[in-house]
Amino acid sequence: MAIIDVWAQHPTQRFLAEPFFDSLKKWTGQDLQDVPLELTASEMQAAGVGRALISAWYGPGGALISNEEVLGYVKKFPDLFVGIASADLRNPVAAVRTLRHFVTEHGFKGLRIVQWLWELPCTHPLYYPLYAACVELEVPVCLQVGLTGPLRSSETGRPLHIERVALDFPELKIVCGHIGYPWHTEMIAFATKFPNIYIDTSAYKPKRYPAELVAYMKAHGKHKVMFGSNYPMLTPKACLDELSVLGLDVETTELFTCKNAKSVFAL
């Protein structure tokens, strides 16, 4: 089956120039200056990725990757890229209108909010109008959980904040990216407790998945975990080349790499 990568971004030069990514450059040995769109597409195709969810990024300084730029990527590779919107939290009415426009007019399949950019936990009131809009539009919200790789506070990534959102919005699909390490056991507990909480594995290669997550994927969590690369930090091929170390059966592999995402994002 064609693989779905649920967390990727095509980086603009504004995105790559942000100093808080210096730690990621050190860890990965990359210091990218410019990434052609064709390279992003070829990296996906080389790994057998059939659909890549490409995110916009908005923070207090504006758009690192704008919705309009993501729309351009989707139009250039419509059979490969799927748009994930973002918005400026500081103007809730405009943010909701932006989300609605890109979902209803351009087929975007979700909302990405990177909490550490805002230094606001996902329980802050500025998020709530967008959550309500996601429910109305029947699209997931994609949030970050766990340690923040960039040089910013990790406090906003604590999974405990996700629980409050799940309680307040039981109809909202919440996709929690980056596993949740070092609070991954909490993340697994909340994904188990709430039918509307999901986990994606972006930013981690399979050899670094916590044992608790792998056990969850093989048991009652097989419908709750999805593959993500966090490209360009990691290429999907670098992640998928290690897939065999997980020891997943065929059914669980298909759910993890394709079927769960197809269901959650209505692809």
C-alpha positions as CSV (number, residue, x, y, z in Angstrom):
1,M,0.0,0.0,0.0
2,A,1.1,3.6,-0.7
3,I,2.6,5.1,2.5
4,I,1.2,8.3,4.0
5,D,3.5,10.7,5.8
6,V,1.4,12.7,8.2
7,W,4.0,15.3,9.3
8,A,6.2,16.9,6.8
9,Q,6.9,20.4,5.6
10,H,8.6,21.9,2.5
11,P,10.9,24.5,4.1
12,T,11.1,28.1,2.9
13,Q,14.2,30.1,3.4
14,R,12.5,31.9,6.2
15,F,11.9,28.6,7.9
16,L,15.4,27.4,7.5
17,A,16.9,30.7,8.7
18,E,15.2,30.6,12.1
19,P,18.0,30.4,14.8
20,F,15.9,28.1,17.1
21,F,16.5,25.3,14.6
22,D,20.3,25.4,15.2
23,S,20.0,22.5,17.6
24,L,18.4,20.3,14.9
25,K,21.1,21.3,12.4
26,K,23.7,20.1,15.0
27,W,21.9,16.8,15.7
28,T,21.2,15.9,12.1
29,G,24.4,17.3,10.6
30,Q,22.3,19.3,8.1
31,D,22.6,23.0,7.4
32,L,20.2,23.4,4.6
33,Q,20.1,26.7,2.8
34,D,17.5,26.0,0.1
35,V,15.4,23.0,-0.7
36,P,13.8,22.8,-4.2
37,L,10.3,21.6,-4.2
38,E,11.3,18.9,-6.7
39,L,13.8,17.5,-4.1
40,T,11.0,17.2,-1.5
41,A,8.8,15.4,-3.9
42,S,11.6,13.0,-5.0
43,E,12.5,12.2,-1.3
44,M,8.9,11.2,-0.7
45,Q,8.6,9.2,-3.9
46,A,11.9,7.4,-3.2
47,A,10.5,6.1,0.0
48,G,7.3,4.9,-1.5
49,V,5.2,7.7,0.1
50,G,2.0,8.1,-1.9
51,R,0.6,11.1,0.1
52,A,2.6,13.6,2.2
53,L,0.8,16.0,4.5
54,I,2.6,19.3,4.0
55,S,2.1,21.8,6.8
56,A,2.0,25.6,6.9
57,W,3.7,27.1,9.9
58,Y,2.5,30.3,11.6
59,G,4.0,31.9,14.7
60,P,4.2,35.3,16.5
61,G,6.5,36.6,13.8
62,G,4.2,35.6,11.0
63,A,4.3,32.9,8.5
64,L,7.4,30.7,8.3
65,I,5.5,28.7,5.7
66,S,2.3,30.3,4.5
67,N,-0.9,28.6,3.6
68,E,-0.6,30.2,0.1
69,E,2.9,28.6,-0.3
70,V,1.5,25.2,0.7
71,L,-1.3,25.6,-1.8
72,G,1.3,26.3,-4.5
73,Y,3.1,23.0,-3.5
74,V,-0.1,21.1,-3.7
75,K,-1.0,22.5,-7.1
76,K,2.3,21.5,-8.5
77,F,2.2,18.0,-7.1
78,P,-1.5,17.3,-6.6
79,D,-1.2,13.6,-6.5
80,L,1.5,13.6,-3.8
81,F,1.0,16.6,-1.5
82,V,-1.9,17.3,0.8
83,G,-2.2,20.7,2.5
84,I,-2.4,21.2,6.2
85,A,-3.3,24.7,7.2
86,S,-2.0,26.9,10.0
87,A,-3.2,30.3,11.3
88,D,-2.3,33.3,13.4
89,L,-3.7,32.6,16.9
90,R,-3.7,36.3,17.9
91,N,-6.7,37.1,15.7
92,P,-9.2,34.3,16.4
93,V,-11.9,35.4,14.0
94,A,-9.5,35.8,11.1
95,A,-7.8,32.5,12.0
96,V,-11.1,30.7,11.8
97,R,-11.9,32.3,8.5
98,T,-8.5,31.3,7.1
99,L,-8.9,27.7,8.2
100,R,-12.3,27.5,6.8
101,H,-11.2,29.0,3.4
102,F,-8.3,26.6,2.9
103,V,-10.3,23.5,4.0
104,T,-13.5,24.3,2.0
105,E,-12.0,26.0,-1.0
106,H,-8.7,24.2,-1.4
107,G,-9.2,20.8,0.2
108,F,-6.7,21.1,3.1
109,K,-7.1,18.2,5.4
110,G,-6.2,19.6,8.9
111,L,-4.8,22.3,11.1
112,R,-1.3,22.4,12.4
113,I,-0.4,24.5,15.5
114,V,3.1,24.2,16.8
115,Q,2.7,25.3,20.4
116,W,6.3,26.0,21.3
117,L,6.4,28.7,18.6
118,W,3.7,30.6,20.6
119,E,5.0,29.6,24.0
120,L,1.3,28.9,24.9
121,P,0.0,25.5,25.9
122,C,-2.8,24.1,23.8
123,T,-5.3,24.8,26.6
124,H,-4.9,28.6,26.1
125,P,-8.2,30.3,25.0
126,L,-6.7,31.5,21.8
127,Y,-6.7,27.9,20.5
128,Y,-10.3,27.2,21.3
129,P,-12.1,28.9,18.4
130,L,-9.9,27.0,16.0
131,Y,-10.7,23.7,17.7
132,A,-14.4,24.4,17.4
133,A,-13.9,25.2,13.7
134,C,-12.0,21.9,13.2
135,V,-15.0,20.0,14.6
136,E,-17.4,21.9,12.4
137,L,-15.2,21.3,9.3
138,E,-14.5,17.6,10.3
139,V,-10.7,17.9,10.2
140,P,-8.1,17.0,12.8
141,V,-5.9,19.4,14.7
142,C,-2.2,18.4,14.7
143,L,-0.2,19.4,17.8
144,Q,3.3,18.8,19.0
145,V,4.0,16.7,22.1
146,G,7.2,15.9,24.0
147,L,10.7,17.3,24.1
148,T,11.1,20.4,21.8
149,G,14.1,19.7,19.6
150,P,14.5,23.4,18.6
151,L,15.9,25.8,21.2
152,R,12.6,26.6,22.8
153,S,10.8,25.5,26.0
154,S,9.3,22.0,26.1
155,E,6.7,23.0,28.6
156,T,3.9,23.4,26.0
157,G,4.5,19.9,24.7
158,R,3.5,18.1,27.9
159,P,0.8,15.6,27.0
160,L,-1.2,16.5,30.2
161,H,-2.4,19.6,28.3
162,I,-3.9,17.4,25.6
163,E,-6.2,15.7,28.1
164,R,-8.0,19.0,28.9
165,V,-8.6,19.7,25.2
166,A,-9.9,16.1,24.6
167,L,-12.3,16.6,27.5
168,D,-13.6,19.9,26.2
169,F,-13.8,18.8,22.6
170,P,-14.8,15.1,22.5
171,E,-15.6,15.4,18.7
172,L,-12.2,16.8,17.8
173,K,-9.6,14.5,16.3
174,I,-6.3,15.4,17.9
175,V,-3.1,14.1,16.3
176,C,-0.1,14.4,18.6
177,G,3.2,14.5,16.7
178,H,6.7,13.6,17.9
179,I,5.6,10.6,20.2
180,G,5.7,12.6,23.4
181,Y,9.1,11.5,24.7
182,P,10.1,11.8,27.6
183,W,6.4,11.8,28.6
184,H,5.5,9.1,26.1
185,T,3.9,6.8,28.7
186,E,1.5,9.6,29.5
187,M,0.8,10.2,25.8
188,I,0.0,6.5,25.3
189,A,-2.3,6.6,28.4
190,F,-4.3,9.5,27.0
191,A,-4.5,7.9,23.5
192,T,-5.8,4.8,25.2
193,K,-8.3,6.8,27.4
194,F,-9.7,9.0,24.6
195,P,-11.0,7.7,21.3
196,N,-10.2,11.1,19.6
197,I,-6.5,11.2,20.5
198,Y,-3.9,9.8,18.1
199,I,-0.1,9.7,18.0
200,D,2.3,10.2,15.1
201,T,5.9,9.2,15.1
202,S,7.5,12.1,13.3
203,A,11.0,13.3,14.3
204,Y,12.0,9.7,15.4
205,K,13.5,6.8,13.5
206,P,12.0,3.4,14.4
207,K,15.2,2.4,16.3
208,R,14.4,5.3,18.7
209,Y,10.8,4.5,19.3
210,P,10.3,3.8,23.0
211,A,9.5,0.1,23.8
212,E,6.2,1.1,25.3
213,L,5.1,2.7,22.1
214,V,6.0,-0.4,20.0
215,A,4.1,-2.6,22.5
216,Y,1.1,-0.3,22.2
217,M,1.2,-0.4,18.4
218,K,1.2,-4.2,18.5
219,A,-1.7,-4.4,20.9
220,H,-4.7,-2.1,21.6
221,G,-3.0,0.9,20.0
222,K,-2.7,-0.5,16.5
223,H,-5.4,1.9,15.2
224,K,-4.0,4.9,17.1
225,V,-0.5,5.4,15.7
226,M,0.6,6.9,12.4
227,F,3.8,7.3,10.5
228,G,5.4,10.7,10.1
229,S,8.9,11.8,9.2
230,N,9.1,15.5,10.1
231,Y,10.9,16.0,6.8
232,P,13.3,17.7,6.2
233,M,14.7,16.9,9.7
234,L,14.5,13.3,8.7
235,T,13.7,11.8,5.3
236,P,10.9,9.3,5.1
237,K,13.3,6.8,3.6
238,A,15.7,7.0,6.6
239,C,12.8,6.2,8.8
240,L,11.1,3.5,6.7
241,D,14.4,1.7,6.1
242,E,14.3,0.8,9.8
243,L,10.7,-0.3,9.9
244,S,11.6,-4.0,10.2
245,V,13.2,-3.5,13.6
246,L,9.7,-2.9,15.0
247,G,8.6,-6.5,14.3
248,L,5.1,-5.5,13.2
249,D,2.8,-8.0,11.4
250,V,1.4,-7.1,8.0
251,E,-1.9,-5.8,9.3
252,T,-0.3,-3.5,11.9
253,T,2.3,-2.3,9.3
254,E,-0.5,-1.3,6.9
255,L,-2.5,0.5,9.7
256,F,0.6,2.4,10.9
257,T,1.9,3.4,7.5
258,C,-1.3,4.1,5.6
259,K,-4.8,3.0,6.8
260,N,-4.9,4.9,10.1
261,A,-3.9,8.2,8.4
262,K,-6.4,7.5,5.6
263,S,-9.2,7.2,8.1
264,V,-8.2,10.1,10.5
265,F,-7.5,12.6,7.7
266,A,-10.3,11.4,5.4
267,L,-7.9,10.9,2.5
